[in-house]
């Protein structure tokens, strides 16, 4: 104990030592916390001296001759105190060992991380930014740059969550509803883009659309016409109409609406609006004017293997996505695969006509439906053999692939003859063009057209088949891909109001407006399931911007912000909403279509009640409160309600959207200029190093220039701008 007191007096008072001293003092003085350390030490020393004197006195008396009661009591007291001191010393020693181990662990050096330490490229290349870089950008009050501790100059890298505050131009309302330490998915309430589809009840479709009476095509339960928007004549759509009093027919048509609302995939035709007029129901869909696959096959006799595999891959991805949602198509044929463009070089297709679609995870499938030529044998024999599964779509896909490659159907004749051919796998592969078709293609056809469904490829196996599986290369990344990913990073910092508005806009955009975004989505969607997972998004960012552009935490934050409905994946329209950026600011047709999402009564104005109904109705987790909706409306009113009538007209809403989208472009322009300035500085340094003949310095600068080129449009640059 004396040694312990001396240790406390002489020990150095470093952080680790202070921790140990405090712990030791606590163990010794648990019963008297109000006594100071110096007083405690004096008391301990006095007690120790008294005990030692008493102990010596006991030793000087013969054991059998001690009769003095006071001395006997003192001896017992000494033994008791010594026993207690022994226990306390053991506790001290044990505590010391534990504290020493903990202190050693704390003193071990931490491994540097991307978020806590600049990379050599960042600290040197970006740290050498010239005065032009520092003076040409926004003022320091509107940005949160990282600093180079040696040079004091700005580095362009992602800000931490703590630095994303009220100065952020994209977070006008988010900071008022949450703590800065929350994750994005909590800071910004969830909402479902699917639920933002416009639905009209007891309203005449002719009020909004001029419908061409000439029939474009016919589907399972209705006819399809081309129409143009009365308020935006350049906006053309396809309208499918069913008329009749047949309850079963109307019920099937409503099921088709429900299924199409559920499906959100780049290879499935998008449903934009519905009109329910009682005996008439109208589906307003995106217009696909490239023609049916059937017509393309008929005109060209058959398609090349390269064309065929590209189409099968897209249709397979659509079916895989639908099956993952518990939906089977049940009428897959060339007539229900439509090209988006008349340009034959554009092979983008979409699956249409879900009139025979079925939720197989809710009810059994046991009806014989579809087209006999393309129907699976278990569907044809359903009346006698019972239920069947979604693998019927895989069979139909195999038949479609066969027809594309040969221009002919594999099975012909009567129903019984076709079933016999199917059962014995009599798939004709004789003569041209099969002598030029690859073995992989023929293997795919045989595996998809297995009579026994249990031996047939699943839709997941279809996408993994060697004939279908896309070849992933490290080709040069396009500027469009860079731009989309950069827009995604900036979208992660938008306000709740702008997020909902961008979601509504993306919900109404057709394939013509989303070509670049769709290509980027397909590049990131490695497994072809129609949604982006966090590993897929991370791989995409690292491939485009390098592994050091954003740390794990920043990428996770971006991902959570883009996952608008909190499903754990980024769906296609969520991805489009985040990737639009400033592209749609000048597209009046798209802006008008999105405005109609909020103008529920069609009077050309958005009221606070309508905005509240749309925002709260789109929230699957009921996180959006009326107060948040009111603040969103106030954000609109404050700057854009020109006539101060408490309502938002289309012109006012369009001005709001354009202003916000322009901020995306401003950020991009500043990021490009900042990187250009850094590049010029490095080139100046390179020239100086060459004049001096400093070969080692030349190599370092060249490496820095190459690194800067690889990430010249990285999200970090745009964010600090």
Secondary structure, DSSP 8 states (H G I E B T S, - for coil): -HHHHHHHHHS---HHHHHHHHHHHHHHTTT-TTS-HHHHHHHHHHHHHHHHHHHHHHHHS-GGG---HHHHHHHHHHHHHHHHHHHHHHHHHHHHHHHHHHHHHHHS-----TTTS--HHHHHTGGG--HHHHHHS--GGG---EE-TTT--EE-----GGG--TT-TT-TTGGGSS-TTS-HHHHS----SGGG-EEEES--GGGTEEEEEEEEEE-SS-EEEEEEETTEEEEEEEEEEEE---HHHHHHHHHHHHHHHH---TTB--EEEEEE-SSEEEEEEE---S-BHHHHHHHHSS--HHHHHHHHHHHHHHHHHHHHTTEE----SGGGEEES-S-TT---EEE---TT-EETTTS-B-S--S-TTTS-HHHHTHHHH--B-TTHHHHHHHHHHHHHHHSS-S--SSHHHHHHHHHTT-----STTGGGS-HHHHHHHHHHT-SSGGGS--HHHHHHSTTTS---------HHHHHHHHHHHHHTT--HHHHHHHHHHHHH--GGG-HHHHHHHHHH-TT-SSEE-HHHHHHHHHHHH-TTSS-HHHHHHHHHHH-TT-SSSEEHHHHHHHH-TTGGGG-HHHHHHHHHHH-TT-SSEE-HHHHHHHHHHT-TT----HHHHHHHHHHHHHHH-TT-SS-EEHHHHHHHHHHHHHHHHHHHHHHHHHHHHHHHHHHHHHHHHHHHT-HHHHHHHHHHHHHHHHTTT-HHHHHH-
